């Protein structure tokens, strides 16, 4: 299925793309601010705003089966999208209109619980009465979807709590992390007892995948369902971000929780992600690991924020002052006069900050030594003149350079080890991701074996749908089966007769509006040759006017019906889909032959020695065609027949009707003795020509509605 994601998109949406792609859908995105695409992500990105004039052209030319429109999915009133949501109402209105006229089957709108006011319960059946500016905008978006979409397009409104995904910066937890990193206050829009809930983007995409397959419409509430409050959520987050400062709004009004009656039961959906157990992964992948509760680390971090890169110079000067003070304090004590404090100072600076600072500390130590030399009453030239006095100075400079070199070498080694560790972690994460995908693919394949479209379970379901003895019902069931199995909405079924080159349409997909009521096989030689041989026709040469796929239904080596797929996407023009169509047509052929054999051998179907159906059989046929008309898969005209000549036998009347009708038309007699003829694919506009045919056969006809027949 081709799916378009648009609206107010953030990088969080890539988590949904991953799930939808793995489920076999073709995903396209239309929005700004979400590029570039993550590696190995299979999706088409249109990096333009939804309000751009080219956006509607993308929608019209894309032939999408479903559109998912994101309007609101963060339940914090931080006004991050306030102006965007207002302008997005016009975009939503245009998209819903264009989608309806472009053949889109399903339109899904994503909103959140802010549409409800504080006094409401949050049920799906409850009419929202918003009491905030954001809630009014969300309610307007929901009304826009309800009032603009047509009956041809299914509509699904999904309300969610706050969405999140690890590794993205546009969720509740990411804002908390950013505030902690920048020493800001994390502001919440309610008091500590405000209810809150969080839903993983992957769980939302899983539900949408199931909803697309089940064709769910209406209003649905999704949530994890744990009764947490702001205060409890913050206490959990502060276990990983202990320096996080929080500010609560002084608002005593509490908004409701989302509630649902049958969301999980309708599609067997169960959320797989619990935010509490994923906090460490969220903060790690978003850019920060769990903070250590260490006082010295906290002091060092605070000083670094306060002084920045000037800390090493401050330490260099501070420890020099301390060293000089120690020398002066212990100068009178004979025990400490033999302790060289300047040497300790040089070693400490070189070890802490590297060779440049170690050498600088050595120079400061030499200056301090010279000052002490001068204060002892000795001349400075003696310090330089006597080479024996150089030893302390050389030790200071050599120690600063040596220990600084050791520090730099150790730092380079640790950096190399850290880089290697990060590479190993990335490799391990990649392998873990691949293993998870392999496991997901294995589960998906296992599910396919049990109940997917081309599995034995699906074949059994097709057989059950075709298990009928009514030929018209076989046609109608075949239409639904082909649209579901082939994922195609351009299916048409025709009936054939060996006495005519025309194939008459019986039933068709509602998307095929301007298709001819019949096709002349004489004008399609390539198609006719394949049909007569009982083989599938594939329009490999793209011949204009020919269907893409066409396969016959045979009986005694003669075609009795034709299945045509007029428009098939390029990616489905494969041998796999051809074989799949052959399998389905084989099942249809068995059901059709069985139904025709029943009609030919059952004496209760037709009146004796005529082709006029009995009342019970005719009413059954009328019911099937009425169902076709309600589904916009076919049309028919019902005529009441009377003879211009009195005292005609039923056999003579049958002969006259046979001269006036086509091979696909059906005649029947109801309980009151009246004769009716049903003309498939005929309309009131065709009645003048039909009346002439009946008059030439000596019969009069009038249009009759099905309601009059049921009286």
Secondary structure, DSSP 8 states (H G I E B T S, - for coil): -EEEEEES--GGGHHHHHHHHHTT-EEEEE-SS--S--TT---EEE-S-TTSHHHHHHHHHHT-SEEEEE---------TTHHHHHHHHHHHHHHHHHHHHTT--EEEEEEEGGGS-TTS---TTS-----SHHHHHHHHHHHHHHHHS-TTSEEEEEEESEEE-TT-SSSHHHHHHHHHHTT-EEEESS-TT-EE-EEEHHHHHHHHHHHHHHT--EEEEE-----EEHHHHHHHHHTT-TT-EEEE------------SSHHHHHT------GGGGHHHHHHHHT-------HHHHHHHHHHHHHGGGHHHHHHHHHHHHHHHHHHHSTT-TTTTT--HHHHHHHHHHHHH-HHHHHHHHHHHHHHHHHHHHHTT--HHHHHH-GGGHHHHHHHHHHHHHHHHHHHHHHHHHHHHHHHHHHHHHHHHHHHHHHHHHHHHHHHHHHHHHHSTTSHHHHHHHHHHT--S-HHHHHHHHHHHHHHHTT-S-EEEEE--TT-SEEEEEEE-TT--S--SEEEGGG-HHHHHHHHTT--EE-TT--TTS-SEEEEEEETTEEEEEEEE----GGG-SHHHHHHHHHHHHHHHHHHHHHHHHHHH-TTSB-TTSSEE-HHHHHHHHHHHHHHHHTTS--EEEEEEEESSSS--HHHHHHHHHHHS-TT-EEEE-TTS-EEEEEET--GGGHHHHHHHHHHTTEEEEE--HHHHT-
